[in-house]
Amino acid sequence: MPLKTLDISLELLGYFTAHHPSWGVREMSQQTGLSPSAVQRIMSTLAKKGFLRQQPETRRYELGVRFWELGVLYRDRLQLCDAPATWLQEVALGQGETVYLNFLENRTAVCVQVAKSSEHVQLNINPGERTPLHLGSRGKAMLAFLPRDQQMAILEDVFAPESGADRETRKTALQEDLKNVQSSGFSISRSERLSDVVGLSFPILDIRNLVIGSVTIGGPNSRMTDSKLNTCLPVIKQLSNKLQDHFRNFL
């Protein structure tokens, strides 16, 4: 497969998300600007290799079993199903809120492991969900600790569609927010990405002190009071340290 075709194929796969798990050929063509014949050719090739499957009834494409196989390999390498999962669950039970682990990938925060709150009203997040780095505590906990050039490049892309004084005001406010996160070592968001939801996140750094992820505790505003956040701070900090030590053996 030529490199250009491979690059396009990978770009198409990136459109399959938790919020949009299946695509029709014409729908994908409209999304990407590629011709329907080109999309059909790429998708059928990926389906033959097991990376996609076509639903017989709707003729729409969805991710195939090959991704599940690779996901199992990746999960086993990181040992997400033993110690880290147990630590997340312990904190979720102890604090009564949802706790989740996120990894940095392609300028997004990807949720990879979730321990749900036992409360009836809880934060709804699932493995595989992606969010931009500049929105919410889990993304900002990573964005604040990226190398300066990478951070600035992301901010430029975020605010590129905007213009005028409001653009510079919002950009400056976000930069100040990131400085505070870097100074304090953690990020707190209130109704920033999701209404009435509060999140507290700490970054996870690799052995080179480069940010690779974050760990977050989140819940409804009615329970995540300032007092609750003060209680959670040392707990999530300790959890982030344990996760950091763990992943430094693998990444």
C-alpha positions in Angstrom: 0.0 0.0 0.0 1.5 3.4 -1.0 2.3 5.7 1.8 -0.3 8.3 0.7 -3.0 5.6 0.6 -1.9 4.4 4.0 -2.1 7.9 5.4 -5.6 8.4 4.0 -6.7 5.0 5.4 -5.5 5.9 8.9 -7.2 9.2 8.6 -10.5 7.5 7.8 -10.1 5.1 10.8 -9.8 8.2 13.0 -13.4 9.1 12.3 -14.7 6.0 14.0 -15.4 7.1 17.6 -17.6 6.2 20.5 -20.0 8.9 19.4 -19.9 7.9 15.7 -19.1 4.2 15.6 -20.3 3.5 12.1 -20.1 5.2 8.7 -21.7 4.8 5.3 -19.5 5.3 2.2 -21.3 8.4 1.0 -21.4 9.9 4.5 -17.6 9.3 4.9 -17.1 10.8 1.4 -18.9 14.0 2.4 -16.9 14.2 5.7 -13.5 13.8 4.1 -13.9 15.2 0.7 -12.8 12.0 -0.9 -14.7 10.5 -3.8 -17.2 7.7 -2.9 -15.3 5.2 -5.1 -12.0 6.0 -3.2 -13.7 5.6 0.2 -15.3 2.3 -0.9 -12.0 1.0 -2.1 -10.2 1.8 1.1 -13.0 0.6 3.4 -13.4 -2.7 1.6 -9.6 -3.3 1.8 -9.7 -2.6 5.5 -12.6 -4.9 5.9 -10.8 -7.7 4.1 -7.9 -7.3 6.6 -10.3 -7.4 9.6 -9.9 -3.8 10.6 -13.5 -2.9 9.5 -16.7 -4.9 9.1 -19.7 -4.1 7.0 -23.1 -4.5 8.6 -25.1 -6.7 6.2 -28.4 -4.9 6.9 -27.3 -1.3 6.6 -24.1 -1.6 4.5 -22.4 0.7 7.0 -18.9 0.1 8.2 -17.8 -0.3 11.8 -14.5 -1.3 13.5 -13.6 -4.9 13.1 -12.3 -7.6 15.3 -8.7 -7.0 14.4 -8.8 -3.8 16.5 -10.1 -5.8 19.5 -7.2 -8.2 19.1 -4.7 -5.4 19.0 -6.4 -3.7 21.9 -6.1 -6.8 24.0 -2.4 -6.9 23.3 -2.0 -3.3 24.2 -4.0 -3.7 27.3 -2.0 -6.6 28.5 1.3 -4.7 27.8 0.1 -1.9 30.1 -1.4 -4.4 32.6 -4.5 -2.2 32.8 -6.6 -5.1 34.1 -4.7 -5.7 37.3 -3.1 -3.2 39.6 -4.2 0.1 38.0 -7.8 -1.1 37.7 -7.8 -2.1 41.3 -6.4 1.2 42.4 -9.0 3.1 40.4 -11.8 1.0 42.0 -10.5 1.5 45.5 -10.5 5.3 45.1 -13.9 5.3 43.5 -15.4 3.3 46.3 -13.6 5.3 49.0 -14.6 8.7 47.5 -18.0 7.8 46.1 -17.2 9.3 42.7 -16.1 8.1 39.2 -12.4 7.7 38.7 -10.8 7.3 35.3 -7.4 7.0 33.6 -6.6 8.9 30.4 -3.8 8.7 27.9 -2.5 11.4 25.6 -2.9 10.6 21.9 -2.9 12.8 18.9 -3.6 16.0 20.8 -6.6 14.4 22.6 -7.3 12.9 26.0 -8.4 9.3 25.6 -10.2 7.5 28.4 -8.8 4.0 28.8 -10.1 2.8 32.1 -13.1 3.7 34.3 -14.1 2.9 37.8 -17.8 4.0 38.2 -19.3 5.7 41.2 -21.8 3.7 43.2 -24.0 6.7 43.4 -27.3 6.8 41.5 -26.3 10.1 39.8 -22.8 9.7 38.3 -20.5 11.0 35.7 -21.1 9.2 32.4 -17.8 8.4 30.7 -16.7 5.3 28.9 -13.3 3.8 27.7 -12.5 5.1 24.2 -14.0 8.6 24.7 -11.8 11.4 23.5 -11.9 15.1 24.4 -9.7 18.0 23.3 -6.9 18.9 25.6 -8.0 22.5 26.2 -11.4 21.5 27.6 -11.9 19.9 31.0 -9.5 19.0 33.8 -8.3 15.7 32.3 -7.0 17.4 29.1 -5.6 20.5 30.8 -3.6 18.3 33.2 -1.8 17.0 30.1 -1.7 20.2 28.0 -0.1 22.2 30.9 2.8 19.8 31.0 3.5 19.5 27.3 6.7 21.0 25.9 6.2 24.7 25.3 6.4 24.5 21.5 3.7 21.7 21.4 1.5 23.6 23.8 1.6 26.8 21.8 1.0 24.9 18.5 -2.2 23.4 20.0 -3.4 26.8 21.3 -2.8 28.4 17.9 -5.0 25.7 16.3 -7.7 26.0 18.9 -8.1 29.7 18.4 -7.3 29.9 14.7 -11.0 30.0 13.7 -11.6 33.0 16.0 -10.7 36.6 15.4 -10.7 40.0 17.2 -10.1 41.0 20.7 -12.2 38.2 22.2 -9.8 35.7 20.6 -6.8 37.1 22.4 -8.7 37.5 25.7 -9.8 33.8 25.7 -6.3 32.7 24.6 -4.7 34.7 27.4 -7.1 33.3 29.9 -6.4 29.7 28.9 -2.7 30.3 29.0 -3.0 31.7 32.6 -5.1 28.7 33.5 -2.4 26.4 32.2 0.3 28.2 34.2 -1.8 27.7 37.3 -2.1 24.0 36.6 1.6 23.7 36.0 2.3 25.6 39.2 -0.2 23.7 41.4 0.4 20.3 39.8 -3.3 19.6 39.2 -6.3 20.8 37.3 -9.9 21.5 38.4 -12.8 22.2 36.0 -16.3 23.2 36.8 -19.1 22.8 34.2 -16.4 23.4 31.6 -17.1 20.6 29.1 -20.2 19.0 30.8 -22.8 21.0 32.6 -22.9 20.7 36.4 -19.8 18.4 36.4 -16.7 19.0 38.4 -13.4 17.2 37.6 -10.1 17.0 39.4 -7.1 15.7 37.5 -3.4 15.0 38.0 -0.9 14.4 35.2 1.1 11.2 34.7 4.7 11.5 33.5 7.0 8.9 32.0 10.5 8.2 33.0 11.7 11.2 31.0 9.2 13.5 32.8 7.2 13.8 29.6 3.4 13.8 30.1 1.7 10.6 28.9 -1.7 10.8 30.6 -3.8 11.9 33.5 -6.0 10.5 36.2 -9.3 12.1 37.1 -12.1 12.0 39.7 -15.3 13.6 38.6 -18.9 13.9 39.7 -21.9 16.2 39.9 -21.5 19.8 41.2 -23.8 19.0 44.1 -21.4 16.5 45.6 -18.1 17.8 44.3 -18.0 20.8 46.7 -14.8 22.6 47.7 -14.7 20.5 50.9 -14.9 17.3 48.8 -12.2 18.5 46.5 -9.9 19.2 49.4 -10.5 15.7 50.6 -9.9 14.2 47.1 -6.7 16.2 46.4 -4.2 14.1 48.4 -6.0 10.8 47.4 -5.8 11.5 43.7 -2.3 12.8 44.0 -1.2 9.5 45.6 -3.1 7.6 42.9 -1.3 9.5 40.2 2.1 8.8 41.8 1.2 5.0 41.9 0.1 5.0 38.3 3.2 7.0 37.3 5.5 4.5 39.0 3.6 1.6 37.4 3.7 2.9 33.8 7.3 3.9 34.0 8.1 0.2 33.9 6.2 -0.2 30.6 6.4 3.0 28.6 
